[in-house]
């Protein structure tokens, strides 16, 4: 069972839901923080990191002795990561999407493989004996999907995996939700929350994935989010009120399921509702 926790915008409480759900379910769970540009699940799970692995990715290098400056490498690259100017070949590693196209089309075999580090993957165990994996993107690096895919390679297909996805609807989000069993969309009942929720639901539906809704700070704002969910047939799985106790717990870097048996049971019920919606077998 692979569940991705996503949102159309940042600040809705996505990490709050992902981490509380993971700890509520206990040691049967693996949490993957795929928000590699600004991971923060570790602030709450406080994992003991057991291993660190660097992720290297392909970038082209060109042998000036073999190159005939035919421009085939530049023509195939949609991202302009390689350019031929007269008798000079220039590469732009930060633009490269590591597709190997330039290497494949070079008739002289002048393009050879080089590499660059785009980030690291850290693994360990955190609060509640939850298995924990997250990625840290290299500062200044723009290409996060390869690192997200590496983090997702640690999904536990014999148990429960919870993915804390990046916010928004761009390429990193698609990399974090594609192929999962269920997507939990976290939103807030405001015009901004509704606008970005619609974008997020649109992306999830394009991928053909089932989804449900968690409304955070549910007792502020307006009722438009609930109306949208009803009109679109999206189940509201949980509502989290605007509660000072929850806010204080969060501000101390703790989880509400640590403080309250009631909230632990509510997050377990959230999981059970997802199980019923997907028809999957519970692994607890």
LOMI-762472 format. One record per atom (N, C-alpha, C): z, x, y; atom name. Coordinates in steps of 0.1 Angstrom, whole numbers. Each point is the difference from the previous one (the first is absolute). Layout:
BEGIN
LOFI     w     u     v atome
LOFI     Z     X     Y    CA
...
! end
This chain:
BEGIN
LOFI     w     u     v atome
LOFI     0     8   -12     N
LOFI     0    -8    12    CA
LOFI     0     9    12     C
LOFI   -11    -1     8     N
LOFI    -1     8    13    CA
LOFI     0   -10    11     C
LOFI    10     1     9     N
LOFI     1    -8    12    CA
LOFI    -1     8    12     C
LOFI    -9    -4     9     N
LOFI    -2     7    13    CA
LOFI     6    -8    11     C
LOFI     8     6     8     N
LOFI     7    -7    12    CA
LOFI    -8     5    12     C
LOFI    -7    -9     7     N
LOFI    -9     3    11    CA
LOFI     3    -9    12     C
LOFI    -6     3    11     N
LOFI     1    -8    12    CA
LOFI   -12     3     9     C
LOFI    -4   -10     8     N
LOFI   -11     2     9    CA
LOFI     3     9    12     C
LOFI    13     2     2     N
LOFI     5     8    12    CA
LOFI    12     7    -4     C
LOFI     4    10     8     N
LOFI    12     8    -3    CA
LOFI    12    -8     6     C
LOFI    12     4    -5     N
LOFI    12    -6     6    CA
LOFI     4   -13    -5     C
LOFI    -6    -5   -11     N
LOFI     3   -14    -5    CA
LOFI    11     0   -10     C
LOFI     4    12    -5     N
LOFI    10     1   -11    CA
LOFI    -5     3   -13     C
LOFI   -12     6    -1     N
LOFI    -6     3   -13    CA
LOFI     8     9    -8     C
LOFI     5    11     6     N
LOFI     8     9    -8    CA
LOFI    13    -6    -4     C
LOFI     6    -8     9     N
LOFI    12    -7    -4    CA
LOFI    -1    -8   -12     C
LOFI   -11    -8    -1     N
LOFI    -3    -8   -12    CA
LOFI    -2     9   -12     C
LOFI    -8    10     1     N
LOFI    -4     9   -11    CA
LOFI    12     7    -6     C
LOFI     9     6     9     N
LOFI    11     8    -5    CA
LOFI    11    -9    -6     C
LOFI     3   -12     7     N
LOFI    10    -9    -6    CA
LOFI    -4    -6   -13     C
LOFI   -13    -3    -1     N
LOFI    -5    -5   -13    CA
LOFI     1    10   -11     C
LOFI    -3    13     3     N
LOFI     0    10   -10    CA
LOFI    15     2    -5     C
LOFI     9     1     9     N
LOFI    14     3    -3    CA
LOFI     6   -13    -7     C
LOFI    -4   -12     4     N
LOFI     5   -12    -7    CA
LOFI    -4     0   -14     C
LOFI   -12     5    -3     N
LOFI    -4     0   -14    CA
LOFI     5    11    -8     C
LOFI     4    11     6     N
LOFI     7    11    -6    CA
LOFI    -9    10    -7     C
LOFI     5     7   -10     N
LOFI    -7    12    -6    CA
LOFI   -13    -3    -7     C
LOFI    -3   -13    -1     N
LOFI   -13    -4    -6    CA
LOFI   -12     2     9     C
LOFI     3     5    12     N
LOFI   -10    -1    11    CA
LOFI    -4    14     4     C
LOFI   -13     2     4     N
LOFI    -5    12     7    CA
LOFI    -5    -5    14     C
LOFI     5     7    10     N
LOFI    -4    -4    14    CA
LOFI    -9    11     5     C
LOFI   -12    -3     4     N
LOFI   -10     9     6    CA
LOFI    -2    -3    15     C
LOFI     4     9     8     N
LOFI    -2    -1    15    CA
LOFI   -13     5     3     C
LOFI   -10    -9     2     N
LOFI   -14     4     3    CA
LOFI    -2     0    15     C
LOFI    10    -2     8     N
LOFI    -2     1    15    CA
LOFI     1    15     3     C
LOFI   -10     8    -4     N
LOFI     1    15     0    CA
LOFI     0     6    14     C
LOFI    -4    -8    10     N
LOFI     0     5    13    CA
LOFI    14     0     7     C
LOFI     8    -9    -4     N
LOFI    13    -1     4    CA
LOFI     9    -6   -10     C
LOFI     2     6   -12     N
LOFI     9    -5   -10    CA
LOFI    14    -1     4     C
LOFI     7   -11    -3     N
LOFI    14    -2     4    CA
LOFI     8    -7   -11     C
LOFI    -6    -3   -12     N
LOFI     8    -6   -11    CA
LOFI    12    10    -4     C
LOFI    -3    13     1     N
LOFI    10    10    -4    CA
LOFI    13    -1     8     C
LOFI    -1    -5    12     N
LOFI    12    -1     9    CA
LOFI    10   -10    -6     C
LOFI    -5   -10    -8     N
LOFI     9   -10    -6    CA
LOFI     3     3   -14     C
LOFI   -10     5    -8     N
LOFI     3     3   -14    CA
LOFI     7    14    -2     C
LOFI    -1     9    10     N
LOFI     7    13     0    CA
LOFI    -2     7   -13     C
LOFI   -13     2    -4     N
LOFI    -3     6   -13    CA
LOFI     4    15     0     C
LOFI     3     4   -12     N
LOFI     1    14    -3    CA
LOFI   -13     5    -5     C
LOFI    -7     8     8     N
LOFI   -14     4    -3    CA
LOFI     0    11   -11     C
LOFI    -7    -3   -10     N
LOFI     0     9   -12    CA
LOFI   -13     8    -1     C
LOFI   -11    -4     7     N
LOFI   -12     8    -1    CA
LOFI    -8    -3    13     C
LOFI    -8    10     4     N
LOFI    -9    -1    11    CA
LOFI   -13     6    -4     C
LOFI   -11    -8     3     N
LOFI   -13     5    -4    CA
LOFI   -10    -1    12     C
LOFI    -6    10     3     N
LOFI   -10     0    11    CA
LOFI   -13    -6    -5     C
LOFI    -7    -7     9     N
LOFI   -13    -6    -4    CA
LOFI   -11     7     8     C
LOFI    -9     6    -7     N
LOFI   -11     7     6    CA
LOFI   -13    -9    -2     C
LOFI    -9     0     9     N
LOFI   -12    -8    -1    CA
LOFI   -12     9     3     C
LOFI   -11    -4    -5     N
LOFI   -13     7     1    CA
LOFI    -5     0    14     C
LOFI    -4    12     5     N
LOFI    -8     1    13    CA
LOFI   -11    10    -3     C
LOFI   -12    -2     6     N
LOFI   -11     9    -3    CA
LOFI     1    13     7     C
LOFI    -5    10    -6     N
LOFI    -2    13     6    CA
LOFI   -15     4    -3     C
LOFI    -6     7     9     N
LOFI   -14     3    -1    CA
LOFI    -3    15    -1     C
LOFI    -8     4   -10     N
LOFI    -4    14    -1    CA
LOFI   -13     2     9     C
LOFI     2     8    11     N
LOFI   -11     2     9    CA
LOFI   -11     8    -6     C
LOFI     3     8   -11     N
LOFI   -11     7    -7    CA
LOFI    -9    -9    -8     C
LOFI     6   -10    -6     N
LOFI    -8    -9    -8    CA
LOFI    -7   -12     8     C
LOFI     6    -3    11     N
LOFI    -4   -12     8    CA
LOFI   -14     2     6     C
LOFI    -8   -10    -2     N
LOFI   -14     0     7    CA
LOFI    -1   -10    12     C
LOFI    12    -5     3     N
LOFI     1    -9    12    CA
LOFI    -9   -12    -1     C
LOFI    -1    -6   -12     N
LOFI    -9   -12    -2    CA
LOFI     6   -13     5     C
LOFI    13     0     3     N
LOFI     7   -11     6    CA
LOFI     3   -11    -9     C
LOFI    -2     1   -13     N
LOFI     2   -11    -9    CA
LOFI    15    -3    -1     C
LOFI     9    10     1     N
LOFI    14    -2     0    CA
LOFI     4    -8    12     C
LOFI    -5     3    12     N
LOFI     3    -7    12    CA
LOFI    -5   -15    -1     C
LOFI   -11    -2    -6     N
LOFI    -6   -13     0    CA
LOFI     7   -10    -9     C
LOFI     6     6   -11     N
LOFI     7    -9    -9    CA
LOFI    14    -4     5     C
LOFI     6     8     9     N
LOFI    14    -2     4    CA
LOFI     1   -10    11     C
LOFI     5   -12    -4     N
LOFI     2   -11     9    CA
LOFI    10     2    11     C
LOFI     9    10    -3     N
LOFI    11     2     9    CA
LOFI    -1    13     9     C
LOFI   -12     6    -1     N
LOFI    -4    11     9    CA
LOFI    10    12    -2     C
LOFI     4     2   -12     N
LOFI     9    11    -3    CA
LOFI    -7    13    -2     C
LOFI   -13     0     0     N
LOFI    -8    12    -1    CA
LOFI   -12    -1     9     C
LOFI    -3    10     7     N
LOFI   -12     0    10    CA
LOFI    -8    13    -1     C
LOFI   -13    -1     2     N
LOFI    -9    11     0    CA
LOFI    -6     1    13     C
LOFI     3    11     7     N
LOFI    -5     2    14    CA
LOFI    -9    13    -1     C
LOFI   -13    -1     0     N
LOFI    -8    11    -1    CA
LOFI     3     8   -13     C
LOFI     4    12     1     N
LOFI     3     9   -11    CA
LOFI    15     1    -2     C
LOFI     8   -11     4     N
LOFI    14     0    -1    CA
LOFI     5   -13    -7     C
LOFI     9     2    -9     N
LOFI     6   -12    -7    CA
LOFI    15    -1     4     C
LOFI     3   -12     5     N
LOFI    14    -2     5    CA
LOFI     7   -11    -8     C
LOFI    12     3    -5     N
LOFI     7   -11    -8    CA
LOFI    12    -4     8     C
LOFI     3   -13    -1     N
LOFI    12    -6     6    CA
LOFI     9    -6   -10     C
LOFI     9     8    -6     N
LOFI     8    -4   -11    CA
LOFI     8   -13     2     C
LOFI     5    -2    13     N
LOFI     8   -12     2    CA
LOFI    -8   -13    -1     C
LOFI   -14     1     0     N
LOFI    -8   -12    -1    CA
LOFI    -4    -2   -14     C
LOFI     2    10    -9     N
LOFI    -6    -1   -14    CA
LOFI     8   -10    -8     C
LOFI    -8    -9    -7     N
LOFI     6   -10    -9    CA
LOFI     0     5   -15     C
LOFI    -3    12    -2     N
LOFI     0     6   -14    CA
LOFI    -8    -7   -10     C
LOFI   -13    -4     4     N
LOFI    -8    -7    -9    CA
LOFI    -9     9    -9     C
LOFI    -1    13     4     N
LOFI    -8    10    -7    CA
LOFI   -15    -2     2     C
LOFI    -4   -10     8     N
LOFI   -14    -3     2    CA
LOFI    -8    13     5     C
LOFI     6     7     9     N
LOFI    -7    12     6    CA
LOFI    -3    10   -11     C
LOFI    10     2    -9     N
LOFI    -2     9   -11    CA
LOFI   -10    -4   -10     C
LOFI    -1   -13    -2     N
LOFI    -9    -6   -10    CA
LOFI   -15     2     5     C
LOFI    -2    -2    12     N
LOFI   -14    -1     5    CA
LOFI    -6    14     4     C
LOFI     9    10     1     N
LOFI    -5    13     5    CA
LOFI    -9     6   -11     C
LOFI   -13     3     3     N
LOFI    -9     5   -10    CA
LOFI     2    15    -3     C
LOFI     7     7     9     N
LOFI     2    14    -2    CA
LOFI    14     3    -6     C
LOFI     8   -10    -2     N
LOFI    14     3    -4    CA
LOFI     8     8    10     C
LOFI    -3    -2    13     N
LOFI     6     7    10    CA
LOFI    14    -6     4     C
LOFI     2   -12    -3     N
LOFI    13    -7     3    CA
LOFI    10     2   -12     C
LOFI    11     6     3     N
LOFI    10     2   -10    CA
LOFI    13    -6     4     C
LOFI     9    -1   -10     N
LOFI    12    -7     2    CA
LOFI    11     8     7     C
LOFI     5    -5    11     N
LOFI    12     5     6    CA
LOFI    11   -11     0     C
LOFI    11     2     5     N
LOFI    11   -10     0    CA
LOFI     9     1    12     C
LOFI     7   -11     2     N
LOFI    10     0    11    CA
LOFI    11    -9    -5     C
LOFI    12     3     5     N
LOFI    12    -8    -3    CA
LOFI     1   -12     9     C
LOFI     1   -12    -6     N
LOFI     1   -12     9    CA
LOFI    14    -6     0     C
LOFI     9     5    -9     N
LOFI    13    -6     0    CA
LOFI     7     4   -13     C
LOFI    12    -5    -2     N
LOFI     8     2   -12    CA
LOFI     5   -13    -6     C
LOFI     3     0   -13     N
LOFI     5   -11    -7    CA
LOFI    14     4    -5     C
LOFI    10    -7     3     N
LOFI    14     3    -4    CA
LOFI     5   -11    -9     C
LOFI     7     4   -11     N
LOFI     5    -9   -10    CA
LOFI    15     3    -2     C
LOFI     7   -11    -4     N
LOFI    14     1    -2    CA
LOFI     6   -13    -5     C
LOFI    13    -1     1     N
LOFI     7   -12    -3    CA
LOFI    10    -4    12     C
LOFI     0   -13     3     N
LOFI     8    -4    11    CA
LOFI    11   -10    -3     C
LOFI     4    -7    10     N
LOFI    10   -10    -2    CA
LOFI    -3   -10   -11     C
LOFI    11    -3    -8     N
LOFI    -2    -9   -11    CA
LOFI    -8     6   -12     C
LOFI    -2    13     0     N
LOFI    -8     7   -10    CA
LOFI   -14    -4     0     C
LOFI    -5    -4    12     N
LOFI   -14    -4     1    CA
LOFI    -9    13     1     C
LOFI   -10     0    -8     N
LOFI   -10    11     1    CA
LOFI    -7     0    13     C
LOFI    -2    11     6     N
LOFI    -5     0    14    CA
LOFI   -11    10     1     C
LOFI   -11    -4     6     N
LOFI   -12     9     3    CA
LOFI    -5    -3    14     C
LOFI    -2    10     9     N
LOFI    -6    -3    12    CA
LOFI    -9    12     4     C
LOFI   -10    -3     9     N
LOFI    -8    11     5    CA
LOFI     3     3    15     C
LOFI    -2    12     4     N
LOFI     1     4    14    CA
LOFI   -13     6     4     C
LOFI    -7    -6     9     N
LOFI   -13     4     5    CA
LOFI     2    12     9     C
LOFI    -9    10    -1     N
LOFI     1    12     8    CA
LOFI    -1    -4    15     C
LOFI     7     6     9     N
LOFI     0    -3    14    CA
LOFI   -14     3     5     C
LOFI    -6   -10     7     N
LOFI   -14     1     6    CA
LOFI   -11    -4   -10     C
LOFI     4    -3   -12     N
LOFI   -10    -5   -10    CA
LOFI    -3   -14     1     C
LOFI   -13    -4     0     N
LOFI    -4   -14     2    CA
LOFI    -3    -7   -13     C
LOFI    -2     7   -11     N
LOFI    -5    -5   -13    CA
LOFI    12    -3    -9     C
LOFI     6   -12     1     N
LOFI    11    -3    -8    CA
LOFI    -3    -7   -14     C
LOFI   -12    -7    -2     N
LOFI    -2    -6   -13    CA
LOFI     0    10   -12     C
LOFI    -5    12     0     N
LOFI     2     9   -11    CA
LOFI    15     2    -4     C
LOFI     8     1    10     N
LOFI    14     2    -3    CA
LOFI     7   -12    -5     C
LOFI    -4   -12     5     N
LOFI     5   -13    -5    CA
LOFI    -4    -2   -15     C
LOFI   -13     4    -3     N
LOFI    -4    -1   -14    CA
LOFI     8     9    -9     C
LOFI     3    12     5     N
LOFI     9     9    -8    CA
LOFI    13    -6    -3     C
LOFI     6    -6    11     N
LOFI    13    -6    -2    CA
LOFI    -1   -12   -10     C
LOFI   -10    -7     1     N
LOFI    -2   -12    -9    CA
LOFI    -3     4   -15     C
LOFI    -4    13    -2     N
LOFI    -2     5   -13    CA
LOFI    13     0    -8     C
LOFI    12    -2     6     N
LOFI    13     0    -6    CA
LOFI     5   -14    -3     C
LOFI    -9   -10     1     N
LOFI     3   -14    -3    CA
LOFI     5    -1   -15     C
LOFI    11    -7    -2     N
LOFI     5    -2   -14    CA
LOFI    -6   -13    -5     C
LOFI    -9     1    -9     N
LOFI    -7   -12    -5    CA
LOFI     8    -6   -12     C
LOFI    11     6    -4     N
LOFI     8    -6   -10    CA
LOFI    12    -7     6     C
LOFI     2     2    13     N
LOFI    12    -6     6    CA
LOFI    -4    -7    13     C
LOFI     8     1    10     N
LOFI    -3    -6    13    CA
LOFI    -2    11    11     C
LOFI   -11    -1     7     N
LOFI    -3     9    11    CA
LOFI     0    -8    13     C
LOFI     7     4    10     N
LOFI    -1    -6    13    CA
LOFI    -6    10    10     C
LOFI   -10    -4     7     N
LOFI    -7     9     9    CA
LOFI     3    -5    14     C
LOFI     5     9     8     N
LOFI     2    -2    15    CA
LOFI   -13     4     6     C
LOFI    -8    -9     4     N
LOFI   -13     3     6    CA
LOFI     0     3    15     C
LOFI   -10     7     5     N
LOFI     0     2    14    CA
LOFI    -3   -14     8     C
LOFI     4    -1    12     N
LOFI    -3   -12     8    CA
LOFI   -15    -1     3     C
LOFI    -5   -12     4     N
LOFI   -13    -2     4    CA
LOFI   -10    -5   -10     C
LOFI   -13     2     2     N
LOFI   -10    -4   -10    CA
LOFI   -11    10    -1     C
LOFI     3    13     3     N
LOFI   -11    10     0    CA
LOFI     0     7   -14     C
LOFI    -8    11    -1     N
LOFI    -2     7   -13    CA
LOFI    13     3    -7     C
LOFI    11     6     7     N
LOFI    12     3    -8    CA
LOFI     6   -12    -7     C
LOFI     0   -12     7     N
LOFI     5   -12    -6    CA
LOFI    -7    -4   -13     C
LOFI   -14     1     1     N
LOFI    -8    -4   -11    CA
LOFI     3    10   -12     C
LOFI     2    12     3     N
LOFI     3    10   -10    CA
LOFI    14    -3    -7     C
LOFI     9    -6     8     N
LOFI    13    -3    -5    CA
LOFI     1   -13    -8     C
LOFI    -9    -9     2     N
LOFI     1   -13    -6    CA
LOFI   -11    -3   -10     C
LOFI   -10     7     0     N
LOFI   -12    -3    -9    CA
LOFI     5     1   -15     C
LOFI    -3   -10    -7     N
LOFI     3     0   -15    CA
LOFI    14    -4    -4     C
LOFI     9    -3    10     N
LOFI    14    -4    -4    CA
LOFI     0   -14    -6     C
LOFI    11    -3    -6     N
LOFI     2   -14    -6    CA
LOFI     3   -10    11     C
LOFI     7     4    10     N
LOFI     5   -10    10    CA
LOFI     3     7    13     C
LOFI    -4    -7    11     N
LOFI     3     5    14    CA
LOFI    10    -9     7     C
LOFI    11     6     4     N
LOFI    10    -7     8    CA
LOFI    -3     3    15     C
LOFI    -4   -10     7     N
LOFI    -3     2    14    CA
LOFI    13    -3     8     C
LOFI     4     9     8     N
LOFI    12    -1     9    CA
LOFI    -4    -3    14     C
LOFI     5   -10     6     N
LOFI    -3    -4    14    CA
LOFI    12    -5     7     C
LOFI    -3    -2    13     N
LOFI    11    -6     8    CA
LOFI    -6   -13     8     C
LOFI     8   -10     3     N
LOFI    -6   -12     5    CA
LOFI    -3     0    15     C
LOFI    -9     9     4     N
LOFI    -4     2    14    CA
LOFI   -15    -1     1     C
LOFI    -6    -2    11     N
LOFI   -14     0     2    CA
LOFI    -6    13    -5     C
LOFI     6    12     3     N
LOFI    -5    13    -5    CA
LOFI     1     0   -15     C
LOFI    11    -4    -6     N
LOFI     1     0   -14    CA
LOFI   -10    -8    -7     C
LOFI    -3   -12     5     N
LOFI   -10    -9    -6    CA
LOFI   -14     6     1     C
LOFI    -3     5    12     N
LOFI   -13     6     2    CA
LOFI    -3    11   -10     C
LOFI    10     9    -2     N
LOFI    -3    11    -9    CA
LOFI     2    -4   -15     C
LOFI     8   -10    -2     N
LOFI     1    -6   -14    CA
LOFI   -14    -5    -4     C
LOFI    -7    -7     8     N
LOFI   -13    -5    -3    CA
LOFI    -9    11    -4     C
LOFI     0    11     7     N
LOFI    -8    12    -3    CA
LOFI     4     6   -14     C
LOFI    13     1    -2     N
LOFI     4     5   -13    CA
LOFI    -3    -9   -11     C
LOFI     1   -13     1     N
LOFI    -3    -9   -11    CA
LOFI   -15     0    -2     C
LOFI    -8     2    10     N
LOFI   -15     1    -1    CA
LOFI    -3    12    -8     C
LOFI     6    11     2     N
LOFI    -3    12    -8    CA
LOFI     4    -1   -14     C
LOFI    12    -6    -3     N
LOFI     5    -2   -13    CA
LOFI   -10    -9    -8     C
LOFI    -4   -11     7     N
LOFI    -9    -9    -7    CA
LOFI   -14     6    -3     C
LOFI    -5     9     9     N
LOFI   -12     7    -3    CA
LOFI     1     8   -13     C
LOFI    12     5    -3     N
LOFI     2     8   -12    CA
LOFI     3    -9   -12     C
LOFI     2   -13     2     N
LOFI     2    -9   -11    CA
LOFI    14     1    -5     C
LOFI    10     3     8     N
LOFI    14     2    -5    CA
LOFI     9   -12     4     C
LOFI     8    -4    -9     N
LOFI    10   -11     3    CA
LOFI    10     5    10     C
LOFI     5    -9     9     N
LOFI    10     5     9    CA
LOFI    10   -11     3     C
LOFI    12     4     6     N
LOFI    10    -9     4    CA
LOFI     6     5    13     C
LOFI     8    -8     6     N
LOFI     5     3    14    CA
LOFI    15     2     0     C
LOFI     5    10     7     N
LOFI    14     2     4    CA
LOFI     1    -1    15     C
LOFI     7    -9     5     N
LOFI     2    -2    15    CA
LOFI    13     6     4     C
LOFI    -1    11     7     N
LOFI    11     7     5    CA
LOFI     4    -5    14     C
LOFI    13     0     4     N
LOFI     5    -6    12    CA
LOFI    -5   -14     1     C
LOFI     1    -8   -10     N
LOFI    -6   -13    -2    CA
LOFI     5   -10    10     C
LOFI    12     1     5     N
LOFI     5   -10     9    CA
LOFI    -2     3    15     C
LOFI    -9     9     3     N
LOFI    -5     1    14    CA
LOFI   -15    -3     1     C
LOFI    -5     0    11     N
LOFI   -15    -3     2    CA
LOFI    -3   -14    -2     C
LOFI   -11    -3    -7     N
LOFI    -5   -14    -2    CA
LOFI    -3    -3   -14     C
LOFI    -6   -12    -3     N
LOFI    -3    -4   -13    CA
LOFI   -14     2    -4     C
LOFI    -8     7     8     N
LOFI   -14     2    -2    CA
LOFI    -3     8   -13     C
LOFI     8    10    -3     N
LOFI    -2     7   -13    CA
LOFI     2    -8   -12     C
LOFI    10    -9     0     N
LOFI     2    -9   -11    CA
LOFI   -12   -10    -2     C
LOFI    -4    -5    12     N
LOFI   -12    -9     0    CA
LOFI   -12     7    -6     C
LOFI    -2    12     4     N
LOFI   -12     8    -5    CA
LOFI     1     2   -15     C
LOFI    12     4    -4     N
LOFI     2     2   -15    CA
LOFI    -2   -13    -8     C
LOFI     4   -11     5     N
LOFI    -2   -13    -6    CA
LOFI   -14    -4    -1     C
LOFI    -7     2    12     N
LOFI   -15    -3     0    CA
LOFI    -8     8    -9     C
LOFI     4    13    -1     N
LOFI    -8     9    -9    CA
LOFI     5     1   -14     C
LOFI    10    -8    -3     N
LOFI     5     1   -14    CA
LOFI     7    12    -4     C
LOFI     7     7    10     N
LOFI     7    13    -3    CA
LOFI    15    -4    -2     C
LOFI     5     4   -11     N
LOFI    15    -4    -2    CA
LOFI     9     9     8     C
LOFI    10    -6     6     N
LOFI    10     7     7    CA
LOFI    11     3   -10     C
LOFI     1    13    -3     N
LOFI     9     4   -11    CA
LOFI    14     2     4     C
LOFI     2     4    13     N
LOFI    14     3     5    CA
LOFI     0    -1    15     C
LOFI    11    -4     6     N
LOFI     2     1    14    CA
LOFI    13     8     3     C
LOFI    -2     9     9     N
LOFI    12     9     4    CA
LOFI     3    -4    14     C
LOFI    12    -5     3     N
LOFI     4    -4    13    CA
LOFI     2    12    10     C
LOFI     1    -3    12     N
LOFI     3    10    11    CA
LOFI    15     1     0     C
LOFI     6     9    -8     N
LOFI    14     0    -3    CA
LOFI     6    13     5     C
LOFI    10     0     8     N
LOFI     6    12     5    CA
LOFI     5     9   -11     C
LOFI     6    -6   -10     N
LOFI     5     8   -11    CA
LOFI   -11     8    -7     C
LOFI   -12    -6    -2     N
LOFI   -11     7    -6    CA
LOFI    -5    11     9     C
LOFI     0    -3    13     N
LOFI    -5    10    10    CA
LOFI    10    12     0     C
LOFI    13    -2     0     N
LOFI     9    11     0    CA
LOFI    -1     8   -13     C
LOFI    -2    -7   -11     N
LOFI    -1     8   -13    CA
LOFI   -12     9     1     C
LOFI   -11    -6     5     N
LOFI   -13     8     1    CA
LOFI     2    12     9     C
LOFI     7    -2    11     N
LOFI     2    11    10    CA
LOFI     8    11    -5     C
LOFI     8    -3   -10     N
LOFI     8    11    -7    CA
LOFI    -7     7   -11     C
LOFI   -13    -4    -2     N
LOFI    -8     6   -11    CA
LOFI     5    -6   -14     C
LOFI     5   -12     0     N
LOFI     4    -6   -13    CA
LOFI    -8   -12    -3     C
LOFI     1    -5   -12     N
LOFI    -7   -12    -5    CA
LOFI     9   -12    -1     C
LOFI    -5   -11     3     N
LOFI     8   -12     0    CA
LOFI     4    -4   -14     C
LOFI    -8     4   -10     N
LOFI     4    -3   -14    CA
LOFI    12     9    -5     C
LOFI     2    11     8     N
LOFI    12     8    -3    CA
LOFI    13    -8     5     C
LOFI    -2    -7    11     N
LOFI    12    -6     7    CA
LOFI     3   -14    -5     C
LOFI   -11    -7    -6     N
LOFI     2   -14    -3    CA
LOFI    -6    -4   -14     C
LOFI     9    -5    -8     N
LOFI    -5    -5   -13    CA
LOFI   -10   -11     1     C
LOFI     2    -9    10     N
LOFI    -9   -11     3    CA
LOFI   -14     5     3     C
LOFI    -1    10     8     N
LOFI   -13     5     3    CA
LOFI    -7     7   -11     C
LOFI     8     7    -9     N
LOFI    -6     6   -12    CA
LOFI    -6   -10    -9     C
LOFI     7   -12    -1     N
LOFI    -5   -10    -9    CA
LOFI   -12    -7     6     C
LOFI    -1     0    14     N
LOFI   -12    -6     6    CA
LOFI   -12     9    -2     C
LOFI     2    13     1     N
LOFI   -11     9    -3    CA
LOFI    -5     0   -14     C
LOFI    10    -2    -9     N
LOFI    -4    -1   -15    CA
LOFI    -8   -13    -1     C
LOFI     4   -11     7     N
LOFI    -7   -12    -1    CA
LOFI   -14     1     6     C
LOFI    -1     8    10     N
LOFI   -14     3     6    CA
LOFI    -9     6   -11     C
LOFI     6    10    -7     N
LOFI    -8     6   -11    CA
LOFI    -4   -10   -11     C
LOFI    10    -9    -4     N
LOFI    -3   -10   -10    CA
LOFI   -11   -10     5     C
LOFI     0    -3    13     N
LOFI   -10    -9     5    CA
LOFI   -14     7    -1     C
LOFI     0    12     3     N
LOFI   -13     8    -2    CA
LOFI    -5     0   -14     C
LOFI    10     2   -10     N
LOFI    -4    -1   -14    CA
LOFI    -6   -13    -4     C
LOFI     7   -11     5     N
LOFI    -6   -13    -3    CA
LOFI   -13    -2     6     C
LOFI    -3     5    12     N
LOFI   -13    -2     6    CA
LOFI   -11     7    -7     C
LOFI     3    12    -5     N
LOFI   -10     9    -6    CA
LOFI    -1    -4   -15     C
LOFI    10    -6    -6     N
LOFI    -1    -2   -14    CA
LOFI     3    12    -9     C
LOFI     5    11     7     N
LOFI     3    12    -7    CA
LOFI    14    -2    -7     C
LOFI     2    10   -10     N
LOFI    13     0    -7    CA
LOFI    10     8     8     C
LOFI    12    -5     1     N
LOFI    10     7     8    CA
LOFI     4    12    -8     C
LOFI     2    12     7     N
LOFI     4    12    -6    CA
LOFI    15     3     2     C
LOFI     7   -10     4     N
LOFI    14     2     3    CA
LOFI     8    -5   -13     C
! end
